[in-house]
């Protein structure tokens, strides 16, 4: 009996290995390639993925790596359709980027059903490592709404006690507002009002007038991409004196397109604490040469996530997501995105972040010299503690 049991176990292991034997590694970058989030993610994230692949010579253990790209247009149903086709027909092993939380939740469900891998760079809801966690199928790499709120909470003394919210009316905006509210309450600040706007709003006049009537010290723009840019422009046009925290300002293209005259003085939290070393400079120069613009945090983060995934595939010689993510949790993350990252059991990649402020025209010394670091914050101090996340997979292990 013991011998037959051992033979059965060996057979099961062999079958498992055969199920994940691979002749190539295929990565799909699913992002907003044409809409409001394109400048901070989109085609730049596709390019960053290709840069990661090139570091492996385009091969893993002699097997080719292939990259495909898709535009979900910020539509969950379209994102789900692309994911299904990629997994079932095109044999994609891992999908990265996403940028939109609503789309990412839809794709995560499919990823778990198909037992594939999901590498979230731009999608921000903290629920991805909370009630929706799937650490055997997903890693949440760049940032989340809890971390943004906690980081901003540290700056309340210098920003002010009375806050007004202008929030995007969808999953990300709601999660971000909830995270910021919690952090402000802990810091003794007061929310004096708030409004919600649809995704892709073109006229923020009415929302800004409501903010003006509340007379806040700080206006928090709980949105991303072009929505944040449009709201900040309207605030400047109406001459509001409140300080601005814009959670969607972490895009050099967006800041440059607005101009420092408009953007100056606004605060945001960046997940990418840029280092002044030869490796980082060389990577940035290479990206600029190929994209003719400075990389945004989501794009560098997507590079980091894909690079770490490929290192784990190489080390395990497997595309089984459970095996790959287990190896990723063993490997520290040291690259141009972070020098102190690590992947937790709930799927959260923890790393340092920074509170930054956009420079004035007089402070800027070059085309891409746009921000200054106000404070560097350790990841363990701002990302939600593992014990507080409520990840079911962690609780049962």
HELIX and SHEET records of a PDB file:
HELIX    1   1 UNK A    2  UNK A   19  1                                  18    
HELIX    2   2 UNK A   42  UNK A   54  1                                  13    
HELIX    3   3 UNK A   76  UNK A   88  1                                  13    
HELIX    4   4 UNK A  101  UNK A  114  1                                  14    
HELIX    5   5 UNK A  126  UNK A  129  5                                   4    
HELIX    6   6 UNK A  145  UNK A  153  1                                   9    
HELIX    7   7 UNK A  156  UNK A  159  1                                   4    
HELIX    8   8 UNK A  171  UNK A  186  1                                  16    
HELIX    9   9 UNK A  205  UNK A  214  1                                  10    
HELIX   10  10 UNK A  225  UNK A  237  1                                  13    
HELIX   11  11 UNK A  252  UNK A  258  1                                   7    
HELIX   12  12 UNK A  260  UNK A  263  1                                   4    
HELIX   13  13 UNK A  278  UNK A  291  1                                  14    
HELIX   14  14 UNK A  297  UNK A  316  1                                  20    
HELIX   15  15 UNK A  321  UNK A  330  1                                  10    
HELIX   16  16 UNK A  379  UNK A  382  1                                   4    
HELIX   17  17 UNK A  386  UNK A  388  5                                   3    
HELIX   18  18 UNK A  392  UNK A  395  1                                   4    
SHEET    1   A 6 UNK A  59  UNK A  60  0                                        
SHEET    2   A 6 UNK A  63  UNK A  71 -1                                        
SHEET    3   A 6 UNK A  24  UNK A  31  1                                        
SHEET    4   A 6 UNK A  94  UNK A  97  1                                        
SHEET    5   A 6 UNK A 117  UNK A 120  1                                        
SHEET    6   A 6 UNK A 138  UNK A 140  1                                        
SHEET    1   B 4 UNK A 190  UNK A 197  0                                        
SHEET    2   B 4 UNK A 162  UNK A 168  1                                        
SHEET    3   B 4 UNK A 218  UNK A 222  1                                        
SHEET    4   B 4 UNK A 243  UNK A 246  1                                        
SHEET    1   C 3 UNK A 267  UNK A 270  0                                        
SHEET    2   C 3 UNK A 353  UNK A 358 -1                                        
SHEET    3   C 3 UNK A 371  UNK A 377 -1                                        
SHEET    1   D 2 UNK A 342  UNK A 343  0                                        
SHEET    2   D 2 UNK A 349  UNK A 350 -1                                        
END                                                                             
